[in-house]
Amino acid sequence: MNIKKKNINTDNLNDIAPFLSKIDKKNPFVVPDDYFDNLPLLIQKKCTKRQNINFWSKIYEYFLTPKHAITIAFGVILILISSIFIFNNINDNSNNNSFSYIENIIKENYDIDNIDESLIVETLLSEVDTNDIANLVINNDIEMLNSDDIIDYLSDNIDDVDLVF
Amino acid sequence: MNNLSDKEILNMCRADNSSSYGFNLLVKKYQQKIYWIVRRILINHEDTNDVVQNIFVKVWENINNFREDSKLYTWLYRISTNEALLFLKKKKLKATLHFYNYEHKLINELQDDNFFAGDEIQMKLQKAILSLPVKQKLVFNMKYYDDLKYKEIAEILNTSVGALKASYHFAVKKIEKYIIDN
């Protein structure tokens, strides 16, 4: 049995839609008067406006995209961690340098091996410049100390108060 | 209006000293074609006006990214279709959230539209087109009104010619039935 495959010619509307093919193929929509004369100007204005968008808002939009925001967040975290690490190393070094400096002074001037607390305080008061103490305070990130705090601290920690005053 | 080729207009758009002038020529050459592509999808003139302006802004911003793998008109047609569909999607979503059917709203608006100049049978045809699924509607408009070849439609919609022929066939059959039934 021969089966004939029916080919539908979709390009010929008469074959598949006789009613539709009788309808006049015209555009039923209209536009306001002079619309297409004015449209290029409207588009030009819109393009110019877009071009003049504030630089910072463009930056803001750029940073708002998740990809960039995540990258920037990682960058900031990395910088913070690095800063803390580097800052701690500097503090350690400065502390080591200060103590070795004092130890050397004591050894050179007093020619002794055993160093007690009163000797260190005495040496500190006589040998270390006030600027060095200030630097030591700054390097140790003690920002909020005032004179009363220092006096309180020394009173609590040093037995012989006269050495201080 | 202007007899410059697409290539010449594109070169002007991409040159620093003639970009605005070149783009203006591009707008003048293609504004009507793009407008009618969008209008047939969105029906409403005000919505179409907004979308057409946005399409050209997008074209202006991306003209240097156009690699000329396809014709300029195909590229513009693709951008226009995508933008119109995106707009339609947003409208439909908004309609769903407010518990109404967007197509029904468009049909009702069409009857009172000052910018619709068709007769009764044209109105019936537009209502029939509005009742089609989006892809069938697009294919029907491209084939019926714009006389595009299946190959061109396939390039614009990124689909196969066979699928397009089927879509067009179903669209025509549905429209025919709608006209007979109504």
Chai-1 contact restraints between the chains, C-beta under 6 A:
chainA,res_idxA,chainB,res_idxB,connection_type,confidence,min_distance_angstrom,max_distance_angstrom,comment,restraint_id
A,T10,B,K165,contact,1.0,0.0,6.0,A-B,restraint_1
A,T10,B,Y168,contact,1.0,0.0,6.0,A-B,restraint_2
A,T10,B,H169,contact,1.0,0.0,6.0,A-B,restraint_3
A,I16,B,V172,contact,1.0,0.0,6.0,A-B,restraint_4
A,A17,B,V172,contact,1.0,0.0,6.0,A-B,restraint_5
A,A17,B,E176,contact,1.0,0.0,6.0,A-B,restraint_6
A,F19,B,E176,contact,1.0,0.0,6.0,A-B,restraint_7
A,F19,B,I179,contact,1.0,0.0,6.0,A-B,restraint_8
A,L20,B,I175,contact,1.0,0.0,6.0,A-B,restraint_9
A,L20,B,E176,contact,1.0,0.0,6.0,A-B,restraint_10
A,I23,B,I121,contact,1.0,0.0,6.0,A-B,restraint_11
A,I23,B,L125,contact,1.0,0.0,6.0,A-B,restraint_12
A,P28,B,F116,contact,1.0,0.0,6.0,A-B,restraint_13
A,P28,B,A117,contact,1.0,0.0,6.0,A-B,restraint_14
A,P28,B,G118,contact,1.0,0.0,6.0,A-B,restraint_15
A,P28,B,Q122,contact,1.0,0.0,6.0,A-B,restraint_16
A,F29,B,R39,contact,1.0,0.0,6.0,A-B,restraint_17
A,V30,B,F115,contact,1.0,0.0,6.0,A-B,restraint_18
A,V30,B,A117,contact,1.0,0.0,6.0,A-B,restraint_19
A,F36,B,Q31,contact,1.0,0.0,6.0,A-B,restraint_20
A,F36,B,Q32,contact,1.0,0.0,6.0,A-B,restraint_21
A,L39,B,Q31,contact,1.0,0.0,6.0,A-B,restraint_22
A,P40,B,N24,contact,1.0,0.0,6.0,A-B,restraint_23
A,P40,B,V27,contact,1.0,0.0,6.0,A-B,restraint_24
A,P40,B,K28,contact,1.0,0.0,6.0,A-B,restraint_25
A,I43,B,V27,contact,1.0,0.0,6.0,A-B,restraint_26
A,I43,B,Q53,contact,1.0,0.0,6.0,A-B,restraint_27
A,I43,B,F56,contact,1.0,0.0,6.0,A-B,restraint_28
A,K46,B,Q53,contact,1.0,0.0,6.0,A-B,restraint_29
A,K46,B,V57,contact,1.0,0.0,6.0,A-B,restraint_30
A,C47,B,V57,contact,1.0,0.0,6.0,A-B,restraint_31
A,C47,B,W60,contact,1.0,0.0,6.0,A-B,restraint_32
A,R50,B,V57,contact,1.0,0.0,6.0,A-B,restraint_33
